[in-house]
Amino acid sequence: MNFKTIEEANQAVIDKVVQSAPFLLDVVPAKSVIPDLNKKMLLHAGPPIKWEDMTDPMQGSCVGAVLFEEWADNEEDARKMLASGEVEFSPCHHHNAVGPMGGITSANMPVFVVENKSEGNTAYCTMNEGIGAVLRFGAYSEEVVTRLRWMRDTLGPVLSKALLTMEDGVNINVLVAKAIAMGDEFHQRNIAASLAFYKELGPIITTLDITEKEKQEVSQFLADTDQFFLNVMMAASKAVMDGARTVTEGTIVTAMCRNGKDFGIRISGMGDEWFTGPVNTPQGLYFAGYSGEDANKDIGDSAITETFGVGGMAMIAAPAVTRFVGSGGFYDALNTSNEMSEICMSQNPNFPVPTWDFRGICLGIDARLVVEKGITPVINTGIAHKKAGIGQIGAGTVNPPVSCFEKAIQAYAKKLGM
Amino acid sequence: MLQTIIMKNSYQDSVVLMLLTSKLNQLAEVERVSIMMGTPSNIDIFRASGFDTPELDEATSNDMIVMLEVASEDDKENVLNMIETELSSTNDGGGAVEEKINSWEKALKKAPDANVALISIPGEYAALEIEKAIDNGLHAFVFSDNVPIKEEARLKAKAHEKGLIVMGPDCGTGVIHSLPLAFTNNNRKGKIGIIGASGTGIQEVTTLIHRYGQGVTNAIGTGGRDLSTAVGAVSMIDSIVALNNDPDTEVIVVISKPPAKEIEARVLDVLRKVEKPVVTLFLGSKPVAHEEGLYHAYTLEEAAQLGTKLMNKEEVVYAPLPAKEVSLSESEGIKGYYSGGTLAYEAAFLLSDALKLSKENTSEGYTLKSDLHEVIDLGDDMYTKGKPHPMIDPEIRIEKIKSVVNQPETAVVVFDVVLGYGAHEDMASALKPAIVEAKAASDVTFVSVVVGTDEDRQNMDNQIAILEEIGVIVCENNVQALQTALRVVGSELIFEPKEVKAKEASTLKELPEVSESLAKLISETPKIINIGLQSFTESIVDNKGEVVHFEWRPSAGGNVELQKVLYFLNQFEFNAK
């Protein structure tokens, strides 16, 4: 690669984002594509973190995963095992994967397989379990584990069969382009994309050689789960950004994620290195009966969607969720996206936003611009209860600490010989 | 009391309901509230969170359920009314946004024909923005101070090369083609053009000219260091030439502290080539003669009078206003507490002159300090660190006035009240309690000068009335205030009449050419990009000028280390290794 300036290196990175071609190919057990999961290992969201530093919901997710994997048959034993060091922890991001909220991914959980055909790399993400008491928000009751087993035994295999009947899998760029015009921003709101996805898969499912019960259950689950596409989008964003960061120079942000303690980012010029700062607590709206006092600090790998340019960066695309942005409405969302465009190199012509007068979504967060202007990316996010087991209690927005971006550009300048 | 209100067939989006719930929760009369649609899972949530009422059984998925805990039936009605208002409220789209302007690119896109950048950001960052203004073809009016003098000299030279002018740094006041900039009064338009290295000096002279019936369309501030050897009077000379060239200027007044000898010679050489009548005021030097067409004033009052008389084609003779009637004091000390630096400076040299004080022993923080007398410019950096300027903040002058009671040597206190844009809304009332208190406890006489015009927004007559009501002797100008103060201690200033000699010959063959953009600056209403204090747009908007406000922020939050990193990365070349 032959660049003269950082500007040119950054241009090369974002060119790869624009040229990317993510396709959803399959749903498979995590251990079949992530070799380390054949050990006693759990993947988690965010930069590396120790068991004792995890917030309650992330620990709850780990308990749920241990019960699901049948490494223990009760909570007490599960916690003992997790605290003893018997189970290894590793960030999803270190295994070509991403995970929502707690991000806990274990051997037998089914994961989406998304291949970025422009670069030939692959990324994985667990499937969305729906709302309420769910593992990703730290719930680990019998109901939660039962649902995970059904996803392992029914949902995963059925979707896999359906996807394998398609010659090239599902072209995700096409779905995203359609759904952004229907008011999704792909982090807070995925209903249009989830329906478009069901529209692709539904007719195929009816033809599969499976029981009526399986057809009905899977169809019902896909129809009920408004956020189903979020996890596909996460895997796709990860595949695209990992493809782009094969350009090993420049200051484009290639990952953002949080583990409840630290917010971590990567930039193209610094490869796999994480630059972290203390994570913030989301601001937003709460379900009846809950308030900011109940909120857990920010967690999850889902900010990979903002890294790609959707979610909070594309707030203006989703008028229906704009009111999560503080007290305001449409114009606050417009302000947010306008402001986000100031820290990005360009705009992605593949995904024009109708409500933004067909400007493309933000493309290429430049860590230099973040530091220079003091504007940090806006991340749309779910809010978990700080106690494990209760689950989601609201939704809103959160910003990374500017210190991660400062550390990243300082390290890069040092690497370049400053 | 716990209420279950079921609104049948009233579907609302969950975000709307969450917003509504959070709003109602903030009401004092509401103890607890929860609003959701009546789906089975929501009903479970109600029950789990302690809202378990029999009415819940009747609700369906299409009903909106309001669970409300309030003290009385009245409160319930209020809350229900509020819910109704909230749900029926329509947004009128009044939130239409203007894009935030936070870069030169956006500012220039918004105002492509802007020709002046008004810069009031912290001095350490100002030089870079002045340079950007010049690079983009804009004149700069720089309110910021603490710009290194080397940078000032370099930038002024660069601007001059491009036919542009840098007014300031540390330029507090300016009127450009009738548009008041920064700390300025509203005064009449007219044919007297002023060039001044001092802010309150310009204010005193323009407001006096206004009161004498003439007007000022252009008052160009140059900044206090323009006439230093390092800078070389670049802005002053460009301004002189421009005003000389301007068909709407008939008389030119130049105000400065005494410059370095060679710079004074250079400026006078230019002025002697100018054909329009000129008044100079090198504050602190005492000229003994005029030249034909080039008149040398001693005080701000004289400069204003001579300028006016030249316009009126009257005999060019200074007639200072006499002191006001006062009773003699047994004490002898005169204390001057000024918010205007030039007024303080004028007070210091006039008092030294009248009282034959030696100038050598003036100590730091004082414009004048002797055993009995002192004059302080409370706008000096020494007094304003971390505080607003005394023109805005009365606090430090209140302290000084209060301290007078413990100084038996003090006979009289002189102070200024400066009106206009940027100044306190009602300084007379702010100082009033301290003056009343001091007068009750001592025999000190208070003398003030109010700098302003009848068009200033503070209402000058009202300010004067407030001061006179509490027994302050209010004077027309600073010279009269000092004459009055001197009379209290039995002294006075003597102004000798000056003879008029022939104008000395200039060594210049002809005056330099005036650049097109400088000629345009003074002959057309400027279009401004305001960088820094948002309040500086006020005087422009009030006077129907065009202004774009640039929300400037220091790069990287002002962190110099990070700025260096950014600079390194932005300049980095891979092949250079």
Interface residues (C-beta under 8 A of the other chain):
Chain A: F3 K4 T5 I6 A9 G132 E249 T251 L285 Y286 F287 A288 G289 S291 A320 V321 R323 F324 S327 G328 G329 F330 Y331 D332 L334 N335 N338 E339 E342 R368 V371 E372 K373 G374 G394 V402 E406 I409 Q410 Y412 A413 L416 G417 M418
Chain B: D13 V15 V16 L17 M18 L19 T21 S22 N25 S34 I35 M36 S41 I45 F46 S49 M67 N91 G95 A96 V97 E99 K100 N102 R553 S555 A556 G557 N559 L562 K564 V565 L566 F568 L569 N570 F572 E573 F574 N575 K577
